[in-house]
Amino acid sequence: MRISVIGCGYVGLVTGTGLAEAGHQVICTDNDPERIAALKSGVVPIYEPHLDTMLAENRRAQRLSFTSDAGEAVREGEAIFICVGTPPLETGEADLSAIDNVARLIAAEACESKLIVEKSTVQPRKSNCGRFTVRSWSDASTAPCT
Ligand SMILES: NC(=O)c1ccc[n+]([C@@H]2O[C@H](COP(=O)([O-])OP(=O)(O)OC[C@H]3O[C@@H](n4cnc5c(N)ncnc54)[C@H](O)[C@@H]3O)[C@@H](O)[C@H]2O)c1
């Protein structure tokens, strides 16, 4: 399966590398261009046991790639894993703005139906927020489909 991972932190990198190791074709993106540049040059910005070796092996096997072009990542994947950060707000709730940005991006770029997997932490009763955002922005958007 072609899988996109949005957010290359602890969750995204481990998820993407694990899915590539399982045989899927994985493309990962992040809005931090330095992080993507490091990953493209083989530098893994986080520590997880064996992650660097596994990541390098799957890049060599061309099952795992990195891009700063988030639109490309959205268009490539049949399934899209949202793994962006949701840091706590002063109220104690999670800041869901990064998920909202990704949901709008998916609505703008996706030309076909996608399976969206939300791995970021959200507060109870907010787990549908990304789905509603994608749906409402899809209705309003003119996706660049040919
Ligand atoms: N790390 C853990 O052990 C853990 C455990 C359970 C749940 N979570 C949850 O998983 C989510 C991710 O956690 P993490 O530890 O991987 O965070 P992280 O901060 O390590 O990584 C998040 C990544 O998302 C990127 N990002 C932010 N906004 C983006 C956008 N709009 N487009 C593309 N990339 C974007 C950031 O640049 C960063 O590299 C959070 O919601 C967290 O609460 C993490």
The ligand as a Tripos MOL2 file, in Angstrom:
@<TRIPOS>MOLECULE
LIG
   44    48     1     0     0
SMALL
NO_CHARGES

@<TRIPOS>ATOM
      1 N1          6.0750   10.6710   21.4570 N.am      1 LIG1
      2 C1          5.2720    9.8460   22.1220 C.2       1 LIG1
      3 O1          5.7140    8.9470   22.8420 O.2       1 LIG1
      4 C2          3.7660    9.9690   21.9670 C.ar      1 LIG1
      5 C3          2.9670    9.0250   22.6140 C.ar      1 LIG1
      6 C4          1.5880    9.0960   22.4740 C.ar      1 LIG1
      7 C5          1.0150   10.1040   21.7040 C.ar      1 LIG1
      8 N2          1.8120   11.0160   21.1050 N.ar      1 LIG1
      9 C6          1.1640   12.0510   20.3040 C.3       1 LIG1
     10 O2          1.5370   11.9190   18.9520 O.3       1 LIG1
     11 C7          1.6210   13.2210   18.3510 C.3       1 LIG1
     12 C8          3.0150   13.4420   17.7810 C.3       1 LIG1
     13 O3          3.9360   13.3170   18.8540 O.3       1 LIG1
     14 P1          5.4970   13.3560   18.6050 P.3       1 LIG1
     15 O4          6.1270   13.0010   19.9000 O.co2     1 LIG1
     16 O5          5.8360   12.5750   17.3830 O.co2     1 LIG1
     17 O6          5.7100   14.9200   18.3340 O.3       1 LIG1
     18 P2          7.0120   15.6310   17.7480 P.3       1 LIG1
     19 O7          6.9430   17.0370   18.2400 O.co2     1 LIG1
     20 O8          8.2190   14.8000   18.0250 O.co2     1 LIG1
     21 O9          6.7610   15.6000   16.1820 O.3       1 LIG1
     22 C9          5.7490   16.3310   15.5390 C.3       1 LIG1
     23 C10         6.2570   16.6960   14.1670 C.3       1 LIG1
     24 O10         5.1850   17.2660   13.4450 O.3       1 LIG1
     25 C11         5.7060   18.3020   12.6370 C.3       1 LIG1
     26 N3          4.5970   19.1820   12.2470 N.ar      1 LIG1
     27 C12         3.8800   20.0520   12.9920 C.ar      1 LIG1
     28 N4          2.9330   20.6460   12.2570 N.ar      1 LIG1
     29 C13         3.0420   20.1350   10.9990 C.ar      1 LIG1
     30 C14         2.3310   20.3510    9.7760 C.ar      1 LIG1
     31 N5          1.2980   21.2020    9.7180 N.pl3     1 LIG1
     32 N6          2.7200   19.6520    8.6870 N.ar      1 LIG1
     33 C15         3.7530   18.7830    8.7590 C.ar      1 LIG1
     34 N7          4.4700   18.5360    9.8900 N.ar      1 LIG1
     35 C16         4.1090   19.2070   11.0000 C.ar      1 LIG1
     36 C17         6.7620   18.9780   13.5220 C.3       1 LIG1
     37 O11         7.7010   19.7210   12.7750 O.3       1 LIG1
     38 C18         7.3820   17.7440   14.1920 C.3       1 LIG1
     39 O12         8.5090   17.2490   13.4790 O.3       1 LIG1
     40 C19         1.2500   14.2360   19.4560 C.3       1 LIG1
     41 O13        -0.1240   14.5200   19.3540 O.3       1 LIG1
     42 C20         1.5480   13.4660   20.7220 C.3       1 LIG1
     43 O14         0.7520   13.9180   21.8070 O.3       1 LIG1
     44 C21         3.1670   10.9720   21.2050 C.ar      1 LIG1
@<TRIPOS>BOND
     1     1     2 1
     2     2     3 2
     3     2     4 1
     4     4     5 ar
     5     4    44 ar
     6     5     6 ar
     7     6     7 ar
     8     7     8 ar
     9     8     9 1
    10     8    44 ar
    11     9    10 1
    12     9    42 1
    13    10    11 1
    14    11    12 1
    15    11    40 1
    16    12    13 1
    17    13    14 1
    18    14    15 2
    19    14    16 1
    20    14    17 1
    21    17    18 1
    22    18    19 2
    23    18    20 1
    24    18    21 1
    25    21    22 1
    26    22    23 1
    27    23    24 1
    28    23    38 1
    29    24    25 1
    30    25    26 1
    31    25    36 1
    32    26    27 ar
    33    26    35 ar
    34    27    28 ar
    35    28    29 ar
    36    29    30 ar
    37    29    35 ar
    38    30    31 1
    39    30    32 ar
    40    32    33 ar
    41    33    34 ar
    42    34    35 ar
    43    36    37 1
    44    36    38 1
    45    38    39 1
    46    40    41 1
    47    40    42 1
    48    42    43 1
@<TRIPOS>SUBSTRUCTURE
     1 LIG1         1 GROUP 0 **** ****
